[in-house]
Amino acid sequence: MNKKKIEVFFLPAYSPGFNPDEYLSCDLKAGVHSRPPARDGDKLKKKIRAHMKKLQKNPERVQKYFKHPKISYAA
């Protein structure tokens, strides 16, 4: 059915530079650490949720992850 539309990419065993999740993690860490630190688990969860909601409202920011030459294969 979709065999003509699917392309398989074989990546090295450890290749964070080729993993779009790593770009999200980096963005999340920067967002969470950009303000005063969370002193307990509940505050950390709130900061994480707030940053993820910010990303949800700004899909262009997430699309930029896939414009990086190492990630463009996944776009």
PDB file of N, H, CA, C and O in Angstrom:
ATOM      1  N   MET A   1       0.803  -1.188   0.000  1.00  0.00           N
ATOM      2  CA  MET A   1       0.000   0.000   0.000  1.00  0.00           C
ATOM      3  C   MET A   1       0.856   1.267   0.000  1.00  0.00           C
ATOM      4  O   MET A   1       0.915   1.987  -0.996  1.00  0.00           O
ATOM      5  N   ASN A   2       1.521   1.530   1.134  1.00  0.00           N
ATOM      6  H   ASN A   2       1.473   0.945   1.944  1.00  0.00           H
ATOM      7  CA  ASN A   2       2.299   2.754   1.274  1.00  0.00           C
ATOM      8  C   ASN A   2       3.794   2.522   1.110  1.00  0.00           C
ATOM      9  O   ASN A   2       4.590   3.396   1.455  1.00  0.00           O
ATOM     10  N   LYS A   3       4.185   1.382   0.600  1.00  0.00           N
ATOM     11  H   LYS A   3       3.538   0.673   0.320  1.00  0.00           H
ATOM     12  CA  LYS A   3       5.606   1.068   0.495  1.00  0.00           C
ATOM     13  C   LYS A   3       6.362   2.102  -0.325  1.00  0.00           C
ATOM     14  O   LYS A   3       7.535   2.361  -0.056  1.00  0.00           O
ATOM     15  N   LYS A   4       5.725   2.684  -1.299  1.00  0.00           N
ATOM     16  H   LYS A   4       4.772   2.473  -1.517  1.00  0.00           H
ATOM     17  CA  LYS A   4       6.388   3.687  -2.138  1.00  0.00           C
ATOM     18  C   LYS A   4       6.554   5.017  -1.409  1.00  0.00           C
ATOM     19  O   LYS A   4       7.371   5.846  -1.812  1.00  0.00           O
ATOM     20  N   LYS A   5       5.792   5.228  -0.347  1.00  0.00           N
ATOM     21  H   LYS A   5       5.128   4.555  -0.020  1.00  0.00           H
ATOM     22  CA  LYS A   5       5.836   6.478   0.395  1.00  0.00           C
ATOM     23  C   LYS A   5       6.740   6.412   1.627  1.00  0.00           C
ATOM     24  O   LYS A   5       7.042   7.439   2.234  1.00  0.00           O
ATOM     25  N   ILE A   6       7.169   5.208   1.993  1.00  0.00           N
ATOM     26  H   ILE A   6       6.923   4.373   1.500  1.00  0.00           H
ATOM     27  CA  ILE A   6       7.942   5.026   3.214  1.00  0.00           C
ATOM     28  C   ILE A   6       9.411   4.856   2.861  1.00  0.00           C
ATOM     29  O   ILE A   6       9.776   4.099   1.961  1.00  0.00           O
ATOM     30  N   GLU A   7      10.242   5.587   3.601  1.00  0.00           N
ATOM     31  H   GLU A   7       9.945   6.202   4.331  1.00  0.00           H
ATOM     32  CA  GLU A   7      11.679   5.460   3.418  1.00  0.00           C
ATOM     33  C   GLU A   7      12.306   5.151   4.776  1.00  0.00           C
ATOM     34  O   GLU A   7      11.987   5.800   5.772  1.00  0.00           O
ATOM     35  N   VAL A   8      13.192   4.168   4.814  1.00  0.00           N
ATOM     36  H   VAL A   8      13.451   3.641   4.005  1.00  0.00           H
ATOM     37  CA  VAL A   8      13.830   3.764   6.054  1.00  0.00           C
ATOM     38  C   VAL A   8      15.209   4.399   6.130  1.00  0.00           C
ATOM     39  O   VAL A   8      15.963   4.378   5.157  1.00  0.00           O
ATOM     40  N   PHE A   9      15.538   4.965   7.290  1.00  0.00           N
ATOM     41  H   PHE A   9      14.925   4.981   8.080  1.00  0.00           H
ATOM     42  CA  PHE A   9      16.847   5.555   7.513  1.00  0.00           C
ATOM     43  C   PHE A   9      17.524   4.777   8.629  1.00  0.00           C
ATOM     44  O   PHE A   9      16.981   4.658   9.727  1.00  0.00           O
ATOM     45  N   PHE A  10      18.694   4.254   8.355  1.00  0.00           N
ATOM     46  H   PHE A  10      19.136   4.351   7.463  1.00  0.00           H
ATOM     47  CA  PHE A  10      19.448   3.535   9.369  1.00  0.00           C
ATOM     48  C   PHE A  10      20.425   4.513   9.996  1.00  0.00           C
ATOM     49  O   PHE A  10      21.271   5.090   9.314  1.00  0.00           O
ATOM     50  N   LEU A  11      20.299   4.690  11.294  1.00  0.00           N
ATOM     51  H   LEU A  11      19.612   4.221  11.848  1.00  0.00           H
ATOM     52  CA  LEU A  11      21.134   5.622  12.032  1.00  0.00           C
ATOM     53  C   LEU A  11      22.118   4.852  12.905  1.00  0.00           C
ATOM     54  O   LEU A  11      21.868   3.703  13.270  1.00  0.00           O
ATOM     55  N   PRO A  12      23.233   5.487  13.237  1.00  0.00           N
ATOM     56  CA  PRO A  12      24.164   4.829  14.160  1.00  0.00           C
ATOM     57  C   PRO A  12      23.466   4.530  15.489  1.00  0.00           C
ATOM     58  O   PRO A  12      22.460   5.155  15.826  1.00  0.00           O
ATOM     59  N   ALA A  13      24.010   3.573  16.234  1.00  0.00           N
ATOM     60  H   ALA A  13      24.827   3.066  15.959  1.00  0.00           H
ATOM     61  CA  ALA A  13      23.382   3.150  17.491  1.00  0.00           C
ATOM     62  C   ALA A  13      23.153   4.325  18.437  1.00  0.00           C
ATOM     63  O   ALA A  13      22.080   4.441  19.030  1.00  0.00           O
ATOM     64  N   TYR A  14      24.139   5.188  18.584  1.00  0.00           N
ATOM     65  H   TYR A  14      25.011   5.094  18.102  1.00  0.00           H
ATOM     66  CA  TYR A  14      23.973   6.359  19.438  1.00  0.00           C
ATOM     67  C   TYR A  14      24.161   7.580  18.558  1.00  0.00           C
ATOM     68  O   TYR A  14      25.279   7.909  18.161  1.00  0.00           O
ATOM     69  N   SER A  15      23.060   8.247  18.258  1.00  0.00           N
ATOM     70  H   SER A  15      22.152   7.980  18.581  1.00  0.00           H
ATOM     71  CA  SER A  15      23.139   9.382  17.337  1.00  0.00           C
ATOM     72  C   SER A  15      22.186  10.489  17.761  1.00  0.00           C
ATOM     73  O   SER A  15      21.230  10.779  17.041  1.00  0.00           O
ATOM     74  N   PRO A  16      22.420  11.114  18.909  1.00  0.00           N
ATOM     75  CA  PRO A  16      21.501  12.157  19.371  1.00  0.00           C
ATOM     76  C   PRO A  16      21.405  13.334  18.407  1.00  0.00           C
ATOM     77  O   PRO A  16      20.373  14.004  18.362  1.00  0.00           O
ATOM     78  N   GLY A  17      22.449  13.598  17.640  1.00  0.00           N
ATOM     79  H   GLY A  17      23.287  13.054  17.676  1.00  0.00           H
ATOM     80  CA  GLY A  17      22.420  14.701  16.687  1.00  0.00           C
ATOM     81  C   GLY A  17      21.431  14.485  15.559  1.00  0.00           C
ATOM     82  O   GLY A  17      21.036  15.441  14.891  1.00  0.00           O
ATOM     83  N   PHE A  18      21.022  13.234  15.334  1.00  0.00           N
ATOM     84  H   PHE A  18      21.343  12.458  15.877  1.00  0.00           H
ATOM     85  CA  PHE A  18      20.073  12.912  14.272  1.00  0.00           C
ATOM     86  C   PHE A  18      18.667  12.662  14.806  1.00  0.00           C
ATOM     87  O   PHE A  18      17.779  12.276  14.045  1.00  0.00           O
ATOM     88  N   ASN A  19      18.454  12.874  16.091  1.00  0.00           N
ATOM     89  H   ASN A  19      19.175  13.187  16.709  1.00  0.00           H
ATOM     90  CA  ASN A  19      17.184  12.551  16.729  1.00  0.00           C
ATOM     91  C   ASN A  19      16.401  13.832  17.043  1.00  0.00           C
ATOM     92  O   ASN A  19      16.834  14.622  17.882  1.00  0.00           O
ATOM     93  N   PRO A  20      15.263  14.049  16.389  1.00  0.00           N
ATOM     94  CA  PRO A  20      14.473  15.258  16.644  1.00  0.00           C
ATOM     95  C   PRO A  20      14.070  15.422  18.112  1.00  0.00           C
ATOM     96  O   PRO A  20      13.902  16.547  18.582  1.00  0.00           O
ATOM     97  N   ASP A  21      13.915  14.323  18.832  1.00  0.00           N
ATOM     98  H   ASP A  21      14.052  13.409  18.450  1.00  0.00           H
ATOM     99  CA  ASP A  21      13.571  14.407  20.259  1.00  0.00           C
ATOM    100  C   ASP A  21      14.633  15.168  21.043  1.00  0.00           C
ATOM    101  O   ASP A  21      14.312  15.861  22.009  1.00  0.00           O
ATOM    102  N   GLU A  22      15.878  15.048  20.639  1.00  0.00           N
ATOM    103  H   GLU A  22      16.139  14.486  19.855  1.00  0.00           H
ATOM    104  CA  GLU A  22      16.960  15.731  21.346  1.00  0.00           C
ATOM    105  C   GLU A  22      16.834  17.252  21.210  1.00  0.00           C
ATOM    106  O   GLU A  22      17.198  17.993  22.122  1.00  0.00           O
ATOM    107  N   TYR A  23      16.323  17.705  20.082  1.00  0.00           N
ATOM    108  H   TYR A  23      16.027  17.103  19.341  1.00  0.00           H
ATOM    109  CA  TYR A  23      16.140  19.142  19.877  1.00  0.00           C
ATOM    110  C   TYR A  23      15.017  19.664  20.776  1.00  0.00           C
ATOM    111  O   TYR A  23      15.106  20.767  21.315  1.00  0.00           O
ATOM    112  N   LEU A  24      13.982  18.878  20.930  1.00  0.00           N
ATOM    113  H   LEU A  24      13.909  17.982  20.492  1.00  0.00           H
ATOM    114  CA  LEU A  24      12.905  19.234  21.856  1.00  0.00           C
ATOM    115  C   LEU A  24      13.430  19.241  23.292  1.00  0.00           C
ATOM    116  O   LEU A  24      13.141  20.164  24.054  1.00  0.00           O
ATOM    117  N   SER A  25      14.189  18.227  23.656  1.00  0.00           N
ATOM    118  H   SER A  25      14.423  17.478  23.036  1.00  0.00           H
ATOM    119  CA  SER A  25      14.736  18.157  25.012  1.00  0.00           C
ATOM    120  C   SER A  25      15.613  19.365  25.317  1.00  0.00           C
ATOM    121  O   SER A  25      15.536  19.934  26.406  1.00  0.00           O
ATOM    122  N   CYS A  26      16.431  19.750  24.372  1.00  0.00           N
ATOM    123  H   CYS A  26      16.494  19.288  23.487  1.00  0.00           H
ATOM    124  CA  CYS A  26      17.307  20.902  24.551  1.00  0.00           C
ATOM    125  C   CYS A  26      16.482  22.177  24.726  1.00  0.00           C
ATOM    126  O   CYS A  26      16.771  22.998  25.597  1.00  0.00           O
ATOM    127  N   ASP A  27      15.466  22.333  23.900  1.00  0.00           N
ATOM    128  H   ASP A  27      15.231  21.666  23.193  1.00  0.00           H
ATOM    129  CA  ASP A  27      14.578  23.499  23.989  1.00  0.00           C
ATOM    130  C   ASP A  27      13.870  23.519  25.343  1.00  0.00           C
ATOM    131  O   ASP A  27      13.783  24.565  25.986  1.00  0.00           O
ATOM    132  N   LEU A  28      13.374  22.381  25.766  1.00  0.00           N
ATOM    133  H   LEU A  28      13.444  21.531  25.244  1.00  0.00           H
ATOM    134  CA  LEU A  28      12.668  22.276  27.052  1.00  0.00           C
ATOM    135  C   LEU A  28      13.604  22.612  28.218  1.00  0.00           C
ATOM    136  O   LEU A  28      13.239  23.370  29.117  1.00  0.00           O
ATOM    137  N   LYS A  29      14.801  22.047  28.194  1.00  0.00           N
ATOM    138  H   LYS A  29      15.097  21.432  27.464  1.00  0.00           H
ATOM    139  CA  LYS A  29      15.756  22.327  29.271  1.00  0.00           C
ATOM    140  C   LYS A  29      16.093  23.804  29.337  1.00  0.00           C
ATOM    141  O   LYS A  29      16.153  24.383  30.422  1.00  0.00           O
ATOM    142  N   ALA A  30      16.313  24.416  28.185  1.00  0.00           N
ATOM    143  H   ALA A  30      16.265  23.946  27.304  1.00  0.00           H
ATOM    144  CA  ALA A  30      16.629  25.845  28.159  1.00  0.00           C
ATOM    145  C   ALA A  30      15.458  26.656  28.703  1.00  0.00           C
ATOM    146  O   ALA A  30      15.660  27.608  29.456  1.00  0.00           O
ATOM    147  N   GLY A  31      14.238  26.285  28.327  1.00  0.00           N
ATOM    148  H   GLY A  31      14.074  25.511  27.716  1.00  0.00           H
ATOM    149  CA  GLY A  31      13.058  27.001  28.800  1.00  0.00           C
ATOM    150  C   GLY A  31      12.832  26.853  30.290  1.00  0.00           C
ATOM    151  O   GLY A  31      12.458  27.814  30.962  1.00  0.00           O
ATOM    152  N   VAL A  32      13.052  25.670  30.805  1.00  0.00           N
ATOM    153  H   VAL A  32      13.356  24.890  30.258  1.00  0.00           H
ATOM    154  CA  VAL A  32      12.836  25.413  32.231  1.00  0.00           C
ATOM    155  C   VAL A  32      13.913  26.102  33.071  1.00  0.00           C
ATOM    156  O   VAL A  32      13.629  26.585  34.168  1.00  0.00           O
ATOM    157  N   HIS A  33      15.136  26.148  32.565  1.00  0.00           N
ATOM    158  H   HIS A  33      15.366  25.756  31.675  1.00  0.00           H
ATOM    159  CA  HIS A  33      16.243  26.733  33.332  1.00  0.00           C
ATOM    160  C   HIS A  33      16.408  28.233  33.102  1.00  0.00           C
ATOM    161  O   HIS A  33      17.302  28.844  33.687  1.00  0.00           O
ATOM    162  N   SER A  34      15.574  28.835  32.270  1.00  0.00           N
ATOM    163  H   SER A  34      14.847  28.339  31.794  1.00  0.00           H
ATOM    164  CA  SER A  34      15.730  30.256  31.969  1.00  0.00           C
ATOM    165  C   SER A  34      15.182  31.157  33.074  1.00  0.00           C
ATOM    166  O   SER A  34      15.436  32.362  33.072  1.00  0.00           O
ATOM    167  N   ARG A  35      14.455  30.600  33.988  1.00  0.00           N
ATOM    168  H   ARG A  35      14.248  29.622  33.989  1.00  0.00           H
ATOM    169  CA  ARG A  35      13.859  31.362  35.090  1.00  0.00           C
ATOM    170  C   ARG A  35      14.353  30.788  36.411  1.00  0.00           C
ATOM    171  O   ARG A  35      15.087  29.799  36.411  1.00  0.00           O
ATOM    172  N   PRO A  36      13.970  31.382  37.528  1.00  0.00           N
ATOM    173  CA  PRO A  36      14.411  30.831  38.821  1.00  0.00           C
ATOM    174  C   PRO A  36      14.099  29.339  38.929  1.00  0.00           C
ATOM    175  O   PRO A  36      13.067  28.882  38.438  1.00  0.00           O
ATOM    176  N   PRO A  37      14.987  28.583  39.569  1.00  0.00           N
ATOM    177  CA  PRO A  37      14.819  27.126  39.616  1.00  0.00           C
ATOM    178  C   PRO A  37      13.589  26.681  40.405  1.00  0.00           C
ATOM    179  O   PRO A  37      13.160  27.325  41.362  1.00  0.00           O
ATOM    180  N   ALA A  38      13.051  25.564  39.965  1.00  0.00           N
ATOM    181  H   ALA A  38      13.400  25.040  39.188  1.00  0.00           H
ATOM    182  CA  ALA A  38      11.941  24.929  40.688  1.00  0.00           C
ATOM    183  C   ALA A  38      12.536  24.216  41.891  1.00  0.00           C
ATOM    184  O   ALA A  38      13.534  23.505  41.771  1.00  0.00           O
ATOM    185  N   ARG A  39      11.924  24.408  43.043  1.00  0.00           N
ATOM    186  H   ARG A  39      11.114  24.985  43.140  1.00  0.00           H
ATOM    187  CA  ARG A  39      12.467  23.829  44.264  1.00  0.00           C
ATOM    188  C   ARG A  39      11.791  22.525  44.672  1.00  0.00           C
ATOM    189  O   ARG A  39      12.207  21.885  45.637  1.00  0.00           O
ATOM    190  N   ASP A  40      10.746  22.126  43.938  1.00  0.00           N
ATOM    191  H   ASP A  40      10.408  22.646  43.153  1.00  0.00           H
ATOM    192  CA  ASP A  40      10.111  20.841  44.232  1.00  0.00           C
ATOM    193  C   ASP A  40       9.506  20.283  42.949  1.00  0.00           C
ATOM    194  O   ASP A  40       9.425  20.966  41.928  1.00  0.00           O
ATOM    195  N   GLY A  41       9.089  19.039  43.028  1.00  0.00           N
ATOM    196  H   GLY A  41       9.155  18.484  43.857  1.00  0.00           H
ATOM    197  CA  GLY A  41       8.568  18.340  41.858  1.00  0.00           C
ATOM    198  C   GLY A  41       7.345  18.995  41.240  1.00  0.00           C
ATOM    199  O   GLY A  41       7.223  19.043  40.016  1.00  0.00           O
ATOM    200  N   ASP A  42       6.441  19.499  42.063  1.00  0.00           N
ATOM    201  H   ASP A  42       6.539  19.461  43.058  1.00  0.00           H
ATOM    202  CA  ASP A  42       5.227  20.132  41.529  1.00  0.00           C
ATOM    203  C   ASP A  42       5.557  21.392  40.736  1.00  0.00           C
ATOM    204  O   ASP A  42       4.981  21.635  39.676  1.00  0.00           O
ATOM    205  N   LYS A  43       6.483  22.186  41.252  1.00  0.00           N
ATOM    206  H   LYS A  43       6.951  21.989  42.113  1.00  0.00           H
ATOM    207  CA  LYS A  43       6.870  23.411  40.533  1.00  0.00           C
ATOM    208  C   LYS A  43       7.575  23.072  39.225  1.00  0.00           C
ATOM    209  O   LYS A  43       7.392  23.755  38.217  1.00  0.00           O
ATOM    210  N   LEU A  44       8.372  22.027  39.247  1.00  0.00           N
ATOM    211  H   LEU A  44       8.521  21.472  40.066  1.00  0.00           H
ATOM    212  CA  LEU A  44       9.055  21.598  38.024  1.00  0.00           C
ATOM    213  C   LEU A  44       8.031  21.135  36.986  1.00  0.00           C
ATOM    214  O   LEU A  44       8.147  21.477  35.809  1.00  0.00           O
ATOM    215  N   LYS A  45       7.039  20.364  37.410  1.00  0.00           N
ATOM    216  H   LYS A  45       6.945  20.086  38.366  1.00  0.00           H
ATOM    217  CA  LYS A  45       5.989  19.915  36.493  1.00  0.00           C
ATOM    218  C   LYS A  45       5.261  21.106  35.883  1.00  0.00           C
ATOM    219  O   LYS A  45       4.962  21.103  34.689  1.00  0.00           O
ATOM    220  N   LYS A  46       4.975  22.110  36.678  1.00  0.00           N
ATOM    221  H   LYS A  46       5.218  22.113  37.648  1.00  0.00           H
ATOM    222  CA  LYS A  46       4.287  23.306  36.174  1.00  0.00           C
ATOM    223  C   LYS A  46       5.138  24.032  35.135  1.00  0.00           C
ATOM    224  O   LYS A  46       4.627  24.493  34.114  1.00  0.00           O
ATOM    225  N   LYS A  47       6.439  24.128  35.404  1.00  0.00           N
ATOM    226  H   LYS A  47       6.854  23.753  36.233  1.00  0.00           H
ATOM    227  CA  LYS A  47       7.330  24.791  34.456  1.00  0.00           C
ATOM    228  C   LYS A  47       7.402  24.010  33.136  1.00  0.00           C
ATOM    229  O   LYS A  47       7.400  24.597  32.054  1.00  0.00           O
ATOM    230  N   ILE A  48       7.466  22.693  33.245  1.00  0.00           N
ATOM    231  H   ILE A  48       7.468  22.216  34.124  1.00  0.00           H
ATOM    232  CA  ILE A  48       7.524  21.857  32.048  1.00  0.00           C
ATOM    233  C   ILE A  48       6.230  21.999  31.250  1.00  0.00           C
ATOM    234  O   ILE A  48       6.266  22.192  30.035  1.00  0.00           O
ATOM    235  N   ARG A  49       5.093  21.905  31.928  1.00  0.00           N
ATOM    236  H   ARG A  49       5.064  21.748  32.915  1.00  0.00           H
ATOM    237  CA  ARG A  49       3.801  22.035  31.232  1.00  0.00           C
ATOM    238  C   ARG A  49       3.674  23.409  30.574  1.00  0.00           C
ATOM    239  O   ARG A  49       3.194  23.515  29.445  1.00  0.00           O
ATOM    240  N   ALA A  50       4.097  24.451  31.269  1.00  0.00           N
ATOM    241  H   ALA A  50       4.486  24.365  32.187  1.00  0.00           H
ATOM    242  CA  ALA A  50       4.004  25.804  30.717  1.00  0.00           C
ATOM    243  C   ALA A  50       4.851  25.925  29.456  1.00  0.00           C
ATOM    244  O   ALA A  50       4.423  26.532  28.474  1.00  0.00           O
ATOM    245  N   HIS A  51       6.041  25.355  29.481  1.00  0.00           N
ATOM    246  H   HIS A  51       6.389  24.862  30.279  1.00  0.00           H
ATOM    247  CA  HIS A  51       6.902  25.438  28.292  1.00  0.00           C
ATOM    248  C   HIS A  51       6.315  24.623  27.134  1.00  0.00           C
ATOM    249  O   HIS A  51       6.334  25.067  25.986  1.00  0.00           O
ATOM    250  N   MET A  52       5.802  23.448  27.436  1.00  0.00           N
ATOM    251  H   MET A  52       5.787  23.087  28.369  1.00  0.00           H
ATOM    252  CA  MET A  52       5.219  22.616  26.376  1.00  0.00           C
ATOM    253  C   MET A  52       3.974  23.279  25.787  1.00  0.00           C
ATOM    254  O   MET A  52       3.747  23.187  24.581  1.00  0.00           O
ATOM    255  N   LYS A  53       3.171  23.940  26.606  1.00  0.00           N
ATOM    256  H   LYS A  53       3.355  24.015  27.586  1.00  0.00           H
ATOM    257  CA  LYS A  53       2.012  24.673  26.081  1.00  0.00           C
ATOM    258  C   LYS A  53       2.465  25.828  25.199  1.00  0.00           C
ATOM    259  O   LYS A  53       1.835  26.130  24.185  1.00  0.00           O
ATOM    260  N   LYS A  54       3.559  26.468  25.588  1.00  0.00           N
ATOM    261  H   LYS A  54       4.071  26.223  26.411  1.00  0.00           H
ATOM    262  CA  LYS A  54       4.127  27.544  24.772  1.00  0.00           C
ATOM    263  C   LYS A  54       4.527  27.002  23.396  1.00  0.00           C
ATOM    264  O   LYS A  54       4.263  27.633  22.374  1.00  0.00           O
ATOM    265  N   LEU A  55       5.161  25.839  23.380  1.00  0.00           N
ATOM    266  H   LEU A  55       5.376  25.326  24.211  1.00  0.00           H
ATOM    267  CA  LEU A  55       5.542  25.214  22.108  1.00  0.00           C
ATOM    268  C   LEU A  55       4.316  24.803  21.306  1.00  0.00           C
ATOM    269  O   LEU A  55       4.306  24.908  20.079  1.00  0.00           O
ATOM    270  N   GLN A  56       3.292  24.339  21.993  1.00  0.00           N
ATOM    271  H   GLN A  56       3.300  24.254  22.990  1.00  0.00           H
ATOM    272  CA  GLN A  56       2.063  23.921  21.323  1.00  0.00           C
ATOM    273  C   GLN A  56       1.423  25.102  20.583  1.00  0.00           C
ATOM    274  O   GLN A  56       0.839  24.932  19.513  1.00  0.00           O
ATOM    275  N   LYS A  57       1.541  26.277  21.157  1.00  0.00           N
ATOM    276  H   LYS A  57       2.016  26.415  22.026  1.00  0.00           H
ATOM    277  CA  LYS A  57       0.967  27.476  20.534  1.00  0.00           C
ATOM    278  C   LYS A  57       1.885  28.078  19.477  1.00  0.00           C
ATOM    279  O   LYS A  57       1.498  29.018  18.782  1.00  0.00           O
ATOM    280  N   ASN A  58       3.099  27.544  19.352  1.00  0.00           N
ATOM    281  H   ASN A  58       3.413  26.781  19.917  1.00  0.00           H
ATOM    282  CA  ASN A  58       4.062  28.082  18.404  1.00  0.00           C
ATOM    283  C   ASN A  58       4.670  26.946  17.571  1.00  0.00           C
ATOM    284  O   ASN A  58       5.845  26.619  17.736  1.00  0.00           O
ATOM    285  N   PRO A  59       3.874  26.346  16.678  1.00  0.00           N
ATOM    286  CA  PRO A  59       4.377  25.205  15.903  1.00  0.00           C
ATOM    287  C   PRO A  59       5.558  25.564  14.995  1.00  0.00           C
ATOM    288  O   PRO A  59       6.339  24.687  14.626  1.00  0.00           O
ATOM    289  N   GLU A  60       5.694  26.835  14.635  1.00  0.00           N
ATOM    290  H   GLU A  60       5.060  27.547  14.935  1.00  0.00           H
ATOM    291  CA  GLU A  60       6.814  27.245  13.794  1.00  0.00           C
ATOM    292  C   GLU A  60       8.141  26.974  14.496  1.00  0.00           C
ATOM    293  O   GLU A  60       9.138  26.631  13.861  1.00  0.00           O
ATOM    294  N   ARG A  61       8.135  27.131  15.798  1.00  0.00           N
ATOM    295  H   ARG A  61       7.326  27.410  16.314  1.00  0.00           H
ATOM    296  CA  ARG A  61       9.349  26.878  16.579  1.00  0.00           C
ATOM    297  C   ARG A  61       9.739  25.406  16.504  1.00  0.00           C
ATOM    298  O   ARG A  61      10.916  25.077  16.362  1.00  0.00           O
ATOM    299  N   VAL A  62       8.755  24.526  16.600  1.00  0.00           N
ATOM    300  H   VAL A  62       7.798  24.793  16.716  1.00  0.00           H
ATOM    301  CA  VAL A  62       9.023  23.094  16.508  1.00  0.00           C
ATOM    302  C   VAL A  62       9.442  22.719  15.086  1.00  0.00           C
ATOM    303  O   VAL A  62      10.307  21.863  14.903  1.00  0.00           O
ATOM    304  N   GLN A  63       8.846  23.341  14.096  1.00  0.00           N
ATOM    305  H   GLN A  63       8.143  24.036  14.245  1.00  0.00           H
ATOM    306  CA  GLN A  63       9.218  23.062  12.707  1.00  0.00           C
ATOM    307  C   GLN A  63      10.674  23.404  12.444  1.00  0.00           C
ATOM    308  O   GLN A  63      11.313  22.786  11.592  1.00  0.00           O
ATOM    309  N   LYS A  64      11.204  24.378  13.164  1.00  0.00           N
ATOM    310  H   LYS A  64      10.686  24.880  13.856  1.00  0.00           H
ATOM    311  CA  LYS A  64      12.606  24.752  12.980  1.00  0.00           C
ATOM    312  C   LYS A  64      13.548  23.621  13.378  1.00  0.00           C
ATOM    313  O   LYS A  64      14.661  23.543  12.858  1.00  0.00           O
ATOM    314  N   TYR A  65      13.132  22.753  14.277  1.00  0.00           N
ATOM    315  H   TYR A  65      12.228  22.817  14.700  1.00  0.00           H
ATOM    316  CA  TYR A  65      13.984  21.610  14.627  1.00  0.00           C
ATOM    317  C   TYR A  65      14.307  20.805  13.373  1.00  0.00           C
ATOM    318  O   TYR A  65      15.430  20.332  13.198  1.00  0.00           O
ATOM    319  N   PHE A  66      13.318  20.656  12.508  1.00  0.00           N
ATOM    320  H   PHE A  66      12.406  21.040  12.649  1.00  0.00           H
ATOM    321  CA  PHE A  66      13.448  19.803  11.333  1.00  0.00           C
ATOM    322  C   PHE A  66      14.154  20.498  10.174  1.00  0.00           C
ATOM    323  O   PHE A  66      14.373  19.880   9.132  1.00  0.00           O
ATOM    324  N   LYS A  67      14.507  21.744  10.331  1.00  0.00           N
ATOM    325  H   LYS A  67      14.329  22.246  11.178  1.00  0.00           H
ATOM    326  CA  LYS A  67      15.246  22.458   9.288  1.00  0.00           C
ATOM    327  C   LYS A  67      16.747  22.292   9.460  1.00  0.00           C
ATOM    328  O   LYS A  67      17.521  22.629   8.565  1.00  0.00           O
ATOM    329  N   HIS A  68      17.156  21.771  10.613  1.00  0.00           N
ATOM    330  H   HIS A  68      16.527  21.497  11.340  1.00  0.00           H
ATOM    331  CA  HIS A  68      18.565  21.500  10.828  1.00  0.00           C
ATOM    332  C   HIS A  68      18.999  20.407   9.839  1.00  0.00           C
ATOM    333  O   HIS A  68      18.280  19.425   9.657  1.00  0.00           O
ATOM    334  N   PRO A  69      20.165  20.568   9.200  1.00  0.00           N
ATOM    335  CA  PRO A  69      20.602  19.587   8.184  1.00  0.00           C
ATOM    336  C   PRO A  69      20.605  18.133   8.668  1.00  0.00           C
ATOM    337  O   PRO A  69      20.317  17.227   7.885  1.00  0.00           O
ATOM    338  N   LYS A  70      20.918  17.900   9.918  1.00  0.00           N
ATOM    339  H   LYS A  70      21.151  18.636  10.554  1.00  0.00           H
ATOM    340  CA  LYS A  70      20.971  16.506  10.406  1.00  0.00           C
ATOM    341  C   LYS A  70      19.583  15.930  10.655  1.00  0.00           C
ATOM    342  O   LYS A  70      19.429  14.711  10.725  1.00  0.00           O
ATOM    343  N   ILE A  71      18.583  16.773  10.789  1.00  0.00           N
ATOM    344  H   ILE A  71      18.708  17.763  10.732  1.00  0.00           H
ATOM    345  CA  ILE A  71      17.227  16.312  11.093  1.00  0.00           C
ATOM    346  C   ILE A  71      16.307  16.386   9.875  1.00  0.00           C
ATOM    347  O   ILE A  71      15.206  15.835   9.898  1.00  0.00           O
ATOM    348  N   SER A  72      16.735  17.041   8.844  1.00  0.00           N
ATOM    349  H   SER A  72      17.629  17.488   8.825  1.00  0.00           H
ATOM    350  CA  SER A  72      15.853  17.255   7.687  1.00  0.00           C
ATOM    351  C   SER A  72      15.349  15.945   7.078  1.00  0.00           C
ATOM    352  O   SER A  72      14.327  15.942   6.392  1.00  0.00           O
ATOM    353  N   TYR A  73      16.046  14.838   7.315  1.00  0.00           N
ATOM    354  H   TYR A  73      16.877  14.841   7.871  1.00  0.00           H
ATOM    355  CA  TYR A  73      15.576  13.544   6.794  1.00  0.00           C
ATOM    356  C   TYR A  73      14.198  13.188   7.343  1.00  0.00           C
ATOM    357  O   TYR A  73      13.439  12.464   6.699  1.00  0.00           O
ATOM    358  N   ALA A  74      13.872  13.698   8.536  1.00  0.00           N
ATOM    359  H   ALA A  74      14.488  14.286   9.060  1.00  0.00           H
ATOM    360  CA  ALA A  74      12.619  13.334   9.191  1.00  0.00           C
ATOM    361  C   ALA A  74      11.461  14.260   8.818  1.00  0.00           C
ATOM    362  O   ALA A  74      10.320  14.016   9.209  1.00  0.00           O
ATOM    363  N   ALA A  75      11.747  15.299   8.078  1.00  0.00           N
ATOM    364  H   ALA A  75      12.674  15.497   7.760  1.00  0.00           H
ATOM    365  CA  ALA A  75      10.703  16.268   7.728  1.00  0.00           C
ATOM    366  C   ALA A  75       9.818  15.770   6.614  1.00  0.00           C
ATOM    367  O   ALA A  75       8.891  16.468   6.203  1.00  0.00           O
TER     368      ALA A  75
END
